[in-house]
Amino acid sequence: MVSKCANPNCSAEFMYFGDGKLFEFESTSSRATRDFHWLCNECAESLKLQRGEDGGIELAEANQPNGSQFAA
Ligand SMILES: [Zn+2]
């Protein structure tokens, strides 16, 4: 299932659960399965995955309510 980061511009490989962020989506296929997509730690800091209007999985900017947490 998941083998690498869902960001096409990133080549990070999925190593173990707990690293980065896993996104789970209902599969759009006829089989009652679930799709898993993974973002590595770095990408998960600024990106998230969401269901697009066309039913596909797309990258989106993550909301960062704690974005000013590290401001000086
Ligand atoms: Zn990545």
N, CA, C, O and the ligand as a Tripos MOL2 file, in Angstrom:
@<TRIPOS>MOLECULE
protein
  289   287    73     0     0
PROTEIN
NO_CHARGES

@<TRIPOS>ATOM
      1 N           0.8290   -1.1970    0.0000 N.3       1 MET1
      2 CA          0.0000    0.0000    0.0000 C.3       1 MET1
      3 C           0.8680    1.2540    0.0000 C.2       1 MET1
      4 O           1.2410    1.7400   -1.0670 O.2       1 MET1
      5 N           1.1910    1.7750    1.1550 N.am      2 VAL2
      6 CA          2.0120    2.9810    1.1990 C.3       2 VAL2
      7 C           3.4770    2.6080    1.0640 C.2       2 VAL2
      8 O           3.9590    1.7070    1.7510 O.2       2 VAL2
      9 N           4.1860    3.2990    0.1800 N.am      3 SER3
     10 CA          5.6070    3.0000    0.0310 C.3       3 SER3
     11 C           6.4590    4.2570    0.0990 C.2       3 SER3
     12 O           7.6190    4.2060    0.5080 O.2       3 SER3
     13 N           5.8820    5.3920   -0.3030 N.am      4 LYS4
     14 CA          6.6550    6.6310   -0.2440 C.3       4 LYS4
     15 C           5.7330    7.8060    0.0370 C.2       4 LYS4
     16 O           4.5070    7.6930    0.0350 O.2       4 LYS4
     17 N           6.3820    8.9390    0.2790 N.am      5 CYS5
     18 CA          5.6450   10.1600    0.5680 C.3       5 CYS5
     19 C           4.6870   10.4970   -0.5810 C.2       5 CYS5
     20 O           5.0410   10.3350   -1.7490 O.2       5 CYS5
     21 N           3.4810   10.9650   -0.2540 N.am      6 ALA6
     22 CA          2.4810   11.2730   -1.2720 C.3       6 ALA6
     23 C           2.8240   12.5290   -2.0540 C.2       6 ALA6
     24 O           2.2220   12.7970   -3.0940 O.2       6 ALA6
     25 N           3.7780   13.2950   -1.5690 N.am      7 ASN7
     26 CA          4.2230   14.4640   -2.3180 C.3       7 ASN7
     27 C           5.1070   14.0080   -3.4740 C.2       7 ASN7
     28 O           6.1850   13.4580   -3.2500 O.2       7 ASN7
     29 N           4.6620   14.2300   -4.6970 N.am      8 PRO8
     30 CA          5.4320   13.7680   -5.8580 C.3       8 PRO8
     31 C           6.8020   14.4170   -5.9530 C.2       8 PRO8
     32 O           7.6910   13.9040   -6.6330 O.2       8 PRO8
     33 N           6.9740   15.5360   -5.2790 N.am      9 ASN9
     34 CA          8.2610   16.2270   -5.3040 C.3       9 ASN9
     35 C           9.1810   15.7720   -4.1760 C.2       9 ASN9
     36 O          10.2820   16.2970   -4.0110 O.2       9 ASN9
     37 N           8.7310   14.8110   -3.4190 N.am     10 CYS10
     38 CA          9.5040   14.3180   -2.2790 C.3      10 CYS10
     39 C           9.7590   12.8310   -2.4710 C.2      10 CYS10
     40 O           8.8740   12.0960   -2.9100 O.2      10 CYS10
     41 N          10.9510   12.3950   -2.1470 N.am     11 SER11
     42 CA         11.3030   10.9920   -2.3760 C.3      11 SER11
     43 C          11.4530   10.2130   -1.0760 C.2      11 SER11
     44 O          12.0050    9.1130   -1.0650 O.2      11 SER11
     45 N          10.9630   10.7830    0.0140 N.am     12 ALA12
     46 CA         11.0710   10.0860    1.2980 C.3      12 ALA12
     47 C          10.2960    8.7730    1.2490 C.2      12 ALA12
     48 O           9.1910    8.7150    0.7090 O.2      12 ALA12
     49 N          10.8760    7.7320    1.8090 N.am     13 GLU13
     50 CA         10.2260    6.4260    1.8040 C.3      13 GLU13
     51 C           9.6060    6.1310    3.1650 C.2      13 GLU13
     52 O          10.1340    6.4940    4.2160 O.2      13 GLU13
     53 N           8.4540    5.4520    3.0950 N.am     14 PHE14
     54 CA          7.7480    5.0750    4.3150 C.3      14 PHE14
     55 C           8.5210    3.9760    5.0220 C.2      14 PHE14
     56 O           8.7720    2.9140    4.4530 O.2      14 PHE14
     57 N           8.8990    4.2400    6.2730 N.am     15 MET15
     58 CA          9.7150    3.2750    7.0010 C.3      15 MET15
     59 C           8.9210    2.5440    8.0800 C.2      15 MET15
     60 O           9.0110    1.3210    8.1950 O.2      15 MET15
     61 N           8.1560    3.2770    8.8600 N.am     16 TYR16
     62 CA          7.4360    2.6510    9.9560 C.3      16 TYR16
     63 C           6.2760    3.5300   10.3850 C.2      16 TYR16
     64 O           6.2970    4.7400   10.1590 O.2      16 TYR16
     65 N           5.2730    2.9410   10.9960 N.am     17 PHE17
     66 CA          4.1390    3.6910   11.4890 C.3      17 PHE17
     67 C           4.6010    4.5990   12.6220 C.2      17 PHE17
     68 O           5.4040    4.1950   13.4640 O.2      17 PHE17
     69 N           4.1010    5.8000   12.6390 N.am     18 GLY18
     70 CA          4.5160    6.7550   13.6540 C.3      18 GLY18
     71 C           5.4210    7.8120   13.0650 C.2      18 GLY18
     72 O           5.5940    8.8880   13.6370 O.2      18 GLY18
     73 N           5.9990    7.4980   11.9120 N.am     19 ASP19
     74 CA          6.8260    8.4760   11.2220 C.3      19 ASP19
     75 C           5.9480    9.2160   10.2320 C.2      19 ASP19
     76 O           5.2120    8.5860    9.4720 O.2      19 ASP19
     77 N           6.0100   10.5310   10.2250 N.am     20 GLY20
     78 CA          5.1830   11.2960    9.3140 C.3      20 GLY20
     79 C           3.7140   11.1890    9.6900 C.2      20 GLY20
     80 O           3.3720   11.0360   10.8630 O.2      20 GLY20
     81 N           2.8420   11.2710    8.6800 N.am     21 LYS21
     82 CA          1.4130   11.3060    8.9480 C.3      21 LYS21
     83 C           0.6680   10.4510    7.9270 C.2      21 LYS21
     84 O           0.8640   10.5900    6.7200 O.2      21 LYS21
     85 N          -0.1830    9.5730    8.4270 N.am     22 LEU22
     86 CA         -0.9810    8.7170    7.5510 C.3      22 LEU22
     87 C          -2.3670    9.3200    7.3670 C.2      22 LEU22
     88 O          -2.9830    9.7970    8.3190 O.2      22 LEU22
     89 N          -2.8470    9.2900    6.1230 N.am     23 PHE23
     90 CA         -4.1970    9.7530    5.8210 C.3      23 PHE23
     91 C          -4.9910    8.5690    5.3010 C.2      23 PHE23
     92 O          -4.5170    7.8010    4.4640 O.2      23 PHE23
     93 N          -6.2020    8.4360    5.8080 N.am     24 GLU24
     94 CA         -7.0370    7.3100    5.4160 C.3      24 GLU24
     95 C          -8.2750    7.8340    4.6880 C.2      24 GLU24
     96 O          -8.9550    8.7450    5.1600 O.2      24 GLU24
     97 N          -8.5460    7.2420    3.5420 N.am     25 PHE25
     98 CA         -9.7010    7.6730    2.7620 C.3      25 PHE25
     99 C         -10.5350    6.4630    2.3720 C.2      25 PHE25
    100 O         -10.0100    5.3720    2.1500 O.2      25 PHE25
    101 N         -11.8310    6.6740    2.2930 N.am     26 GLU26
    102 CA        -12.6880    5.6310    1.7530 C.3      26 GLU26
    103 C         -12.2930    5.4220    0.3060 C.2      26 GLU26
    104 O         -12.1160    6.3840   -0.4420 O.2      26 GLU26
    105 N         -12.1560    4.1820   -0.0850 N.am     27 SER27
    106 CA        -11.7980    3.9180   -1.4700 C.3      27 SER27
    107 C         -12.9700    4.2520   -2.3810 C.2      27 SER27
    108 O         -14.1300    4.0240   -2.0360 O.2      27 SER27
    109 N         -12.6470    4.7930   -3.5430 N.am     28 THR28
    110 CA        -13.7070    5.1250   -4.4970 C.3      28 THR28
    111 C         -13.9950    3.9580   -5.4240 C.2      28 THR28
    112 O         -14.8960    4.0250   -6.2600 O.2      28 THR28
    113 N         -13.2290    2.8940   -5.2720 N.am     29 SER29
    114 CA        -13.4610    1.7290   -6.1140 C.3      29 SER29
    115 C         -14.6660    0.9430   -5.5880 C.2      29 SER29
    116 O         -15.2070    1.2640   -4.5290 O.2      29 SER29
    117 N         -15.0750   -0.0660   -6.3170 N.am     30 SER30
    118 CA        -16.2610   -0.8250   -5.9370 C.3      30 SER30
    119 C         -15.9980   -1.7030   -4.7200 C.2      30 SER30
    120 O         -16.9320   -2.1200   -4.0350 O.2      30 SER30
    121 N         -14.7380   -1.9800   -4.4570 N.am     31 ARG31
    122 CA        -14.4190   -2.8300   -3.3150 C.3      31 ARG31
    123 C         -14.4010   -1.9840   -2.0500 C.2      31 ARG31
    124 O         -13.9330   -0.8460   -2.0420 O.2      31 ARG31
    125 N         -14.9170   -2.5670   -1.0000 N.am     32 ALA32
    126 CA        -14.9960   -1.8380    0.2710 C.3      32 ALA32
    127 C         -13.6440   -1.8470    0.9720 C.2      32 ALA32
    128 O         -13.4480   -2.5190    1.9850 O.2      32 ALA32
    129 N         -12.7440   -1.1010    0.4180 N.am     33 THR33
    130 CA        -11.4210   -1.0110    1.0150 C.3      33 THR33
    131 C         -11.1380    0.4330    1.3730 C.2      33 THR33
    132 O         -11.9330    1.3280    1.0830 O.2      33 THR33
    133 N         -10.0260    0.6430    1.9890 N.am     34 ARG34
    134 CA         -9.6310    1.9950    2.3240 C.3      34 ARG34
    135 C          -8.2720    2.2800    1.7120 C.2      34 ARG34
    136 O          -7.4020    1.4140    1.6180 O.2      34 ARG34
    137 N          -8.1310    3.5140    1.3080 N.am     35 ASP35
    138 CA         -6.8480    3.9280    0.7420 C.3      35 ASP35
    139 C          -6.0450    4.6420    1.8200 C.2      35 ASP35
    140 O          -6.5660    5.4680    2.5690 O.2      35 ASP35
    141 N          -4.7800    4.3040    1.8770 N.am     36 PHE36
    142 CA         -3.8940    4.9860    2.8050 C.3      36 PHE36
    143 C          -2.8450    5.7540    2.0140 C.2      36 PHE36
    144 O          -2.2550    5.2430    1.0610 O.2      36 PHE36
    145 N          -2.6330    6.9730    2.4290 N.am     37 HIS37
    146 CA         -1.5950    7.7960    1.8090 C.3      37 HIS37
    147 C          -0.7630    8.3650    2.9420 C.2      37 HIS37
    148 O          -1.2630    8.6430    4.0320 O.2      37 HIS37
    149 N           0.5000    8.5270    2.6620 N.am     38 TRP38
    150 CA          1.4100    8.9300    3.7280 C.3      38 TRP38
    151 C           2.2180   10.1530    3.3340 C.2      38 TRP38
    152 O           2.6870   10.2750    2.2030 O.2      38 TRP38
    153 N           2.3670   11.0510    4.2900 N.am     39 LEU39
    154 CA          3.2620   12.1950    4.1120 C.3      39 LEU39
    155 C           4.3910   12.0610    5.1260 C.2      39 LEU39
    156 O           4.1480   11.7450    6.2910 O.2      39 LEU39
    157 N           5.6090   12.2980    4.6940 N.am     40 CYS40
    158 CA          6.7330   12.2330    5.6160 C.3      40 CYS40
    159 C           6.6530   13.3990    6.6010 C.2      40 CYS40
    160 O           5.8550   14.3190    6.4270 O.2      40 CYS40
    161 N           7.4780   13.3460    7.6210 N.am     41 ASN41
    162 CA          7.4620   14.3910    8.6550 C.3      41 ASN41
    163 C           7.5850   15.7840    8.0810 C.2      41 ASN41
    164 O           6.8270   16.6850    8.4410 O.2      41 ASN41
    165 N           8.5350   15.9560    7.1930 N.am     42 GLU42
    166 CA          8.7750   17.2860    6.6340 C.3      42 GLU42
    167 C           7.5710   17.7960    5.8600 C.2      42 GLU42
    168 O           7.1590   18.9420    6.0400 O.2      42 GLU42
    169 N           7.0040   16.9640    5.0050 N.am     43 CYS43
    170 CA          5.8640   17.3940    4.2000 C.3      43 CYS43
    171 C           4.6190   17.6040    5.0730 C.2      43 CYS43
    172 O           3.8250   18.5100    4.8180 O.2      43 CYS43
    173 N           4.4560   16.7760    6.0870 N.am     44 ALA44
    174 CA          3.2740   16.8800    6.9380 C.3      44 ALA44
    175 C           3.2630   18.1860    7.7290 C.2      44 ALA44
    176 O           2.2210   18.6030    8.2370 O.2      44 ALA44
    177 N           4.4270   18.8280    7.8310 N.am     45 GLU45
    178 CA          4.4770   20.0910    8.5500 C.3      45 GLU45
    179 C           3.7710   21.2080    7.7880 C.2      45 GLU45
    180 O           3.2490   22.1460    8.3910 O.2      45 GLU45
    181 N           3.7600   21.1040    6.4710 N.am     46 SER46
    182 CA          3.1920   22.1940    5.6720 C.3      46 SER46
    183 C           2.0930   21.7290    4.7240 C.2      46 SER46
    184 O           1.3900   22.5490    4.1330 O.2      46 SER46
    185 N           1.9470   20.4330    4.5810 N.am     47 LEU47
    186 CA          0.9590   19.9180    3.6410 C.3      47 LEU47
    187 C           0.0180   18.9250    4.3110 C.2      47 LEU47
    188 O           0.3200   18.3460    5.3540 O.2      47 LEU47
    189 N          -1.1320   18.7540    3.6700 N.am     48 LYS48
    190 CA         -2.0530   17.7060    4.1000 C.3      48 LYS48
    191 C          -2.6600   17.0990    2.8390 C.2      48 LYS48
    192 O          -2.4910   17.6220    1.7370 O.2      48 LYS48
    193 N          -3.3590   16.0030    3.0170 N.am     49 LEU49
    194 CA         -4.0320   15.3670    1.8860 C.3      49 LEU49
    195 C          -5.5230   15.4780    2.0810 C.2      49 LEU49
    196 O          -6.0210   15.3620    3.2010 O.2      49 LEU49
    197 N          -6.2360   15.7020    0.9990 N.am     50 GLN50
    198 CA         -7.6810   15.8010    1.0880 C.3      50 GLN50
    199 C          -8.3090   15.2500   -0.1840 C.2      50 GLN50
    200 O          -7.6610   15.1030   -1.2200 O.2      50 GLN50
    201 N          -9.6030   14.9500   -0.0590 N.am     51 ARG51
    202 CA        -10.3490   14.4590   -1.2080 C.3      51 ARG51
    203 C         -10.7060   15.6430   -2.0960 C.2      51 ARG51
    204 O         -11.3550   16.5880   -1.6490 O.2      51 ARG51
    205 N         -10.2800   15.5880   -3.3510 N.am     52 GLY52
    206 CA        -10.5910   16.6620   -4.2710 C.3      52 GLY52
    207 C         -12.0000   16.5510   -4.8190 C.2      52 GLY52
    208 O         -12.6870   15.5510   -4.6110 O.2      52 GLY52
    209 N         -12.4130   17.5750   -5.5120 N.am     53 GLU53
    210 CA        -13.7670   17.6050   -6.0700 C.3      53 GLU53
    211 C         -13.9880   16.4840   -7.0800 C.2      53 GLU53
    212 O         -15.1080   16.0080   -7.2650 O.2      53 GLU53
    213 N         -12.8970   16.0700   -7.7320 N.am     54 ASP54
    214 CA        -13.0340   15.0020   -8.7150 C.3      54 ASP54
    215 C         -12.9260   13.6210   -8.0850 C.2      54 ASP54
    216 O         -12.9260   12.6080   -8.7850 O.2      54 ASP54
    217 N         -12.8330   13.5870   -6.7560 N.am     55 GLY55
    218 CA        -12.7750   12.3030   -6.0790 C.3      55 GLY55
    219 C         -11.3650   11.7930   -5.8660 C.2      55 GLY55
    220 O         -11.1520   10.7930   -5.1800 O.2      55 GLY55
    221 N         -10.4060   12.4810   -6.4540 N.am     56 GLY56
    222 CA         -9.0260   12.0670   -6.2830 C.3      56 GLY56
    223 C          -8.4340   12.6300   -5.0060 C.2      56 GLY56
    224 O          -9.0120   13.5120   -4.3710 O.2      56 GLY56
    225 N          -7.2780   12.1090   -4.6400 N.am     57 ILE57
    226 CA         -6.5890   12.6160   -3.4520 C.3      57 ILE57
    227 C          -5.6310   13.7090   -3.8990 C.2      57 ILE57
    228 O          -4.8340   13.5140   -4.8170 O.2      57 ILE57
    229 N          -5.7130   14.8430   -3.2520 N.am     58 GLU58
    230 CA         -4.8510   15.9410   -3.6520 C.3      58 GLU58
    231 C          -4.1100   16.5390   -2.4610 C.2      58 GLU58
    232 O          -4.5460   16.4290   -1.3150 O.2      58 GLU58
    233 N          -2.9890   17.1690   -2.7590 N.am     59 LEU59
    234 CA         -2.2110   17.8430   -1.7200 C.3      59 LEU59
    235 C          -2.8030   19.2180   -1.4490 C.2      59 LEU59
    236 O          -3.2520   19.8940   -2.3740 O.2      59 LEU59
    237 N          -2.8080   19.6250   -0.2150 N.am     60 ALA60
    238 CA         -3.2830   20.9550    0.1380 C.3      60 ALA60
    239 C          -2.3990   21.5000    1.2430 C.2      60 ALA60
    240 O          -1.7160   20.7460    1.9360 O.2      60 ALA60
    241 N          -2.4150   22.8080    1.4010 N.am     61 GLU61
    242 CA         -1.6360   23.3980    2.4670 C.3      61 GLU61
    243 C          -2.3010   23.1110    3.7980 C.2      61 GLU61
    244 O          -3.5110   23.2760    3.9520 O.2      61 GLU61
    245 N          -1.5130   22.6890    4.7400 N.am     62 ALA62
    246 CA         -2.0510   22.3690    6.0570 C.3      62 ALA62
    247 C          -2.3210   23.6480    6.8340 C.2      62 ALA62
    248 O          -1.5540   24.6080    6.7630 O.2      62 ALA62
    249 N          -3.4060   23.6450    7.5680 N.am     63 ASN63
    250 CA         -3.6550   24.7650    8.4620 C.3      63 ASN63
    251 C          -2.7340   24.6410    9.6550 C.2      63 ASN63
    252 O          -2.5670   23.5580   10.2160 O.2      63 ASN63
    253 N          -2.1510   25.7300   10.0290 N.am     64 GLN64
    254 CA         -1.2050   25.6820   11.1430 C.3      64 GLN64
    255 C          -1.6040   26.6550   12.2220 C.2      64 GLN64
    256 O          -1.0370   27.7420   12.3370 O.2      64 GLN64
    257 N          -2.5960   26.2570   13.0250 N.am     65 PRO65
    258 CA         -3.0810   27.1420   14.0970 C.3      65 PRO65
    259 C          -1.9840   27.4860   15.0970 C.2      65 PRO65
    260 O          -2.0620   28.5120   15.7720 O.2      65 PRO65
    261 N          -0.9720   26.6460   15.1980 N.am     66 ASN66
    262 CA          0.1320   26.9040   16.1250 C.3      66 ASN66
    263 C           1.3620   27.4010   15.3870 C.2      66 ASN66
    264 O           2.4930   27.2620   15.8530 O.2      66 ASN66
    265 N           1.1070   27.9900   14.2120 N.am     67 GLY67
    266 CA          2.2140   28.3870   13.3740 C.3      67 GLY67
    267 C           3.1340   29.4110   14.0070 C.2      67 GLY67
    268 O           4.3170   29.4700   13.6700 O.2      67 GLY67
    269 N           2.6100   30.2210   14.9220 N.am     68 SER68
    270 CA          3.4330   31.2480   15.5400 C.3      68 SER68
    271 C           4.1220   30.7450   16.7960 C.2      68 SER68
    272 O           4.7550   31.5000   17.5340 O.2      68 SER68
    273 N           3.9780   29.4400   17.0150 N.am     69 GLN69
    274 CA          4.4980   28.8260   18.2360 C.3      69 GLN69
    275 C           5.9870   29.0750   18.4210 C.2      69 GLN69
    276 O           6.4700   29.2520   19.5390 O.2      69 GLN69
    277 N           6.7080   29.0860   17.2990 N.am     70 PHE70
    278 CA          8.1620   29.1990   17.3910 C.3      70 PHE70
    279 C           8.6480   30.6110   17.0840 C.2      70 PHE70
    280 O           9.8480   30.8420   16.9400 O.2      70 PHE70
    281 N           7.7160   31.5500   16.9850 N.am     71 ALA71
    282 CA          8.1250   32.9240   16.7000 C.3      71 ALA71
    283 C           8.9850   33.4670   17.8370 C.2      71 ALA71
    284 O           8.7370   33.1750   19.0070 O.2      71 ALA71
    285 N           9.9570   34.2280   17.4970 N.am     72 ALA72
    286 CA         10.8700   34.7630   18.5060 C.3      72 ALA72
    287 C          10.1760   35.8300   19.3570 C.2      72 ALA72
    288 O          10.7920   36.3950   20.2610 O.2      72 ALA72
    289 ZN          7.6840   14.0780    1.9470 Zn       73 ZN73
@<TRIPOS>BOND
     1     1     2 1
     2     2     3 1
     3     3     4 2
     4     3     5 am
     5     5     6 1
     6     6     7 1
     7     7     8 2
     8     7     9 am
     9     9    10 1
    10    10    11 1
    11    11    12 2
    12    11    13 am
    13    13    14 1
    14    14    15 1
    15    15    16 2
    16    15    17 am
    17    17    18 1
    18    18    19 1
    19    19    20 2
    20    19    21 am
    21    21    22 1
    22    22    23 1
    23    23    24 2
    24    23    25 am
    25    25    26 1
    26    26    27 1
    27    27    28 2
    28    27    29 am
    29    29    30 1
    30    30    31 1
    31    31    32 2
    32    31    33 am
    33    33    34 1
    34    34    35 1
    35    35    36 2
    36    35    37 am
    37    37    38 1
    38    38    39 1
    39    39    40 2
    40    39    41 am
    41    41    42 1
    42    42    43 1
    43    43    44 2
    44    43    45 am
    45    45    46 1
    46    46    47 1
    47    47    48 2
    48    47    49 am
    49    49    50 1
    50    50    51 1
    51    51    52 2
    52    51    53 am
    53    53    54 1
    54    54    55 1
    55    55    56 2
    56    55    57 am
    57    57    58 1
    58    58    59 1
    59    59    60 2
    60    59    61 am
    61    61    62 1
    62    62    63 1
    63    63    64 2
    64    63    65 am
    65    65    66 1
    66    66    67 1
    67    67    68 2
    68    67    69 am
    69    69    70 1
    70    70    71 1
    71    71    72 2
    72    71    73 am
    73    73    74 1
    74    74    75 1
    75    75    76 2
    76    75    77 am
    77    77    78 1
    78    78    79 1
    79    79    80 2
    80    79    81 am
    81    81    82 1
    82    82    83 1
    83    83    84 2
    84    83    85 am
    85    85    86 1
    86    86    87 1
    87    87    88 2
    88    87    89 am
    89    89    90 1
    90    90    91 1
    91    91    92 2
    92    91    93 am
    93    93    94 1
    94    94    95 1
    95    95    96 2
    96    95    97 am
    97    97    98 1
    98    98    99 1
    99    99   100 2
   100    99   101 am
   101   101   102 1
   102   102   103 1
   103   103   104 2
   104   103   105 am
   105   105   106 1
   106   106   107 1
   107   107   108 2
   108   107   109 am
   109   109   110 1
   110   110   111 1
   111   111   112 2
   112   111   113 am
   113   113   114 1
   114   114   115 1
   115   115   116 2
   116   115   117 am
   117   117   118 1
   118   118   119 1
   119   119   120 2
   120   119   121 am
   121   121   122 1
   122   122   123 1
   123   123   124 2
   124   123   125 am
   125   125   126 1
   126   126   127 1
   127   127   128 2
   128   127   129 am
   129   129   130 1
   130   130   131 1
   131   131   132 2
   132   131   133 am
   133   133   134 1
   134   134   135 1
   135   135   136 2
   136   135   137 am
   137   137   138 1
   138   138   139 1
   139   139   140 2
   140   139   141 am
   141   141   142 1
   142   142   143 1
   143   143   144 2
   144   143   145 am
   145   145   146 1
   146   146   147 1
   147   147   148 2
   148   147   149 am
   149   149   150 1
   150   150   151 1
   151   151   152 2
   152   151   153 am
   153   153   154 1
   154   154   155 1
   155   155   156 2
   156   155   157 am
   157   157   158 1
   158   158   159 1
   159   159   160 2
   160   159   161 am
   161   161   162 1
   162   162   163 1
   163   163   164 2
   164   163   165 am
   165   165   166 1
   166   166   167 1
   167   167   168 2
   168   167   169 am
   169   169   170 1
   170   170   171 1
   171   171   172 2
   172   171   173 am
   173   173   174 1
   174   174   175 1
   175   175   176 2
   176   175   177 am
   177   177   178 1
   178   178   179 1
   179   179   180 2
   180   179   181 am
   181   181   182 1
   182   182   183 1
   183   183   184 2
   184   183   185 am
   185   185   186 1
   186   186   187 1
   187   187   188 2
   188   187   189 am
   189   189   190 1
   190   190   191 1
   191   191   192 2
   192   191   193 am
   193   193   194 1
   194   194   195 1
   195   195   196 2
   196   195   197 am
   197   197   198 1
   198   198   199 1
   199   199   200 2
   200   199   201 am
   201   201   202 1
   202   202   203 1
   203   203   204 2
   204   203   205 am
   205   205   206 1
   206   206   207 1
   207   207   208 2
   208   207   209 am
   209   209   210 1
   210   210   211 1
   211   211   212 2
   212   211   213 am
   213   213   214 1
   214   214   215 1
   215   215   216 2
   216   215   217 am
   217   217   218 1
   218   218   219 1
   219   219   220 2
   220   219   221 am
   221   221   222 1
   222   222   223 1
   223   223   224 2
   224   223   225 am
   225   225   226 1
   226   226   227 1
   227   227   228 2
   228   227   229 am
   229   229   230 1
   230   230   231 1
   231   231   232 2
   232   231   233 am
   233   233   234 1
   234   234   235 1
   235   235   236 2
   236   235   237 am
   237   237   238 1
   238   238   239 1
   239   239   240 2
   240   239   241 am
   241   241   242 1
   242   242   243 1
   243   243   244 2
   244   243   245 am
   245   245   246 1
   246   246   247 1
   247   247   248 2
   248   247   249 am
   249   249   250 1
   250   250   251 1
   251   251   252 2
   252   251   253 am
   253   253   254 1
   254   254   255 1
   255   255   256 2
   256   255   257 am
   257   257   258 1
   258   258   259 1
   259   259   260 2
   260   259   261 am
   261   261   262 1
   262   262   263 1
   263   263   264 2
   264   263   265 am
   265   265   266 1
   266   266   267 1
   267   267   268 2
   268   267   269 am
   269   269   270 1
   270   270   271 1
   271   271   272 2
   272   271   273 am
   273   273   274 1
   274   274   275 1
   275   275   276 2
   276   275   277 am
   277   277   278 1
   278   278   279 1
   279   279   280 2
   280   279   281 am
   281   281   282 1
   282   282   283 1
   283   283   284 2
   284   283   285 am
   285   285   286 1
   286   286   287 1
   287   287   288 2
@<TRIPOS>SUBSTRUCTURE
     1 MET1         2 RESIDUE 1 A MET
     2 VAL2         6 RESIDUE 1 A VAL
     3 SER3        10 RESIDUE 1 A SER
     4 LYS4        14 RESIDUE 1 A LYS
     5 CYS5        18 RESIDUE 1 A CYS
     6 ALA6        22 RESIDUE 1 A ALA
     7 ASN7        26 RESIDUE 1 A ASN
     8 PRO8        30 RESIDUE 1 A PRO
     9 ASN9        34 RESIDUE 1 A ASN
    10 CYS10       38 RESIDUE 1 A CYS
    11 SER11       42 RESIDUE 1 A SER
    12 ALA12       46 RESIDUE 1 A ALA
    13 GLU13       50 RESIDUE 1 A GLU
    14 PHE14       54 RESIDUE 1 A PHE
    15 MET15       58 RESIDUE 1 A MET
    16 TYR16       62 RESIDUE 1 A TYR
    17 PHE17       66 RESIDUE 1 A PHE
    18 GLY18       70 RESIDUE 1 A GLY
    19 ASP19       74 RESIDUE 1 A ASP
    20 GLY20       78 RESIDUE 1 A GLY
    21 LYS21       82 RESIDUE 1 A LYS
    22 LEU22       86 RESIDUE 1 A LEU
    23 PHE23       90 RESIDUE 1 A PHE
    24 GLU24       94 RESIDUE 1 A GLU
    25 PHE25       98 RESIDUE 1 A PHE
    26 GLU26      102 RESIDUE 1 A GLU
    27 SER27      106 RESIDUE 1 A SER
    28 THR28      110 RESIDUE 1 A THR
    29 SER29      114 RESIDUE 1 A SER
    30 SER30      118 RESIDUE 1 A SER
    31 ARG31      122 RESIDUE 1 A ARG
    32 ALA32      126 RESIDUE 1 A ALA
    33 THR33      130 RESIDUE 1 A THR
    34 ARG34      134 RESIDUE 1 A ARG
    35 ASP35      138 RESIDUE 1 A ASP
    36 PHE36      142 RESIDUE 1 A PHE
    37 HIS37      146 RESIDUE 1 A HIS
    38 TRP38      150 RESIDUE 1 A TRP
    39 LEU39      154 RESIDUE 1 A LEU
    40 CYS40      158 RESIDUE 1 A CYS
    41 ASN41      162 RESIDUE 1 A ASN
    42 GLU42      166 RESIDUE 1 A GLU
    43 CYS43      170 RESIDUE 1 A CYS
    44 ALA44      174 RESIDUE 1 A ALA
    45 GLU45      178 RESIDUE 1 A GLU
    46 SER46      182 RESIDUE 1 A SER
    47 LEU47      186 RESIDUE 1 A LEU
    48 LYS48      190 RESIDUE 1 A LYS
    49 LEU49      194 RESIDUE 1 A LEU
    50 GLN50      198 RESIDUE 1 A GLN
    51 ARG51      202 RESIDUE 1 A ARG
    52 GLY52      206 RESIDUE 1 A GLY
    53 GLU53      210 RESIDUE 1 A GLU
    54 ASP54      214 RESIDUE 1 A ASP
    55 GLY55      218 RESIDUE 1 A GLY
    56 GLY56      222 RESIDUE 1 A GLY
    57 ILE57      226 RESIDUE 1 A ILE
    58 GLU58      230 RESIDUE 1 A GLU
    59 LEU59      234 RESIDUE 1 A LEU
    60 ALA60      238 RESIDUE 1 A ALA
    61 GLU61      242 RESIDUE 1 A GLU
    62 ALA62      246 RESIDUE 1 A ALA
    63 ASN63      250 RESIDUE 1 A ASN
    64 GLN64      254 RESIDUE 1 A GLN
    65 PRO65      258 RESIDUE 1 A PRO
    66 ASN66      262 RESIDUE 1 A ASN
    67 GLY67      266 RESIDUE 1 A GLY
    68 SER68      270 RESIDUE 1 A SER
    69 GLN69      274 RESIDUE 1 A GLN
    70 PHE70      278 RESIDUE 1 A PHE
    71 ALA71      282 RESIDUE 1 A ALA
    72 ALA72      286 RESIDUE 1 A ALA
    73 ZN73       289 GROUP 0 **** ****
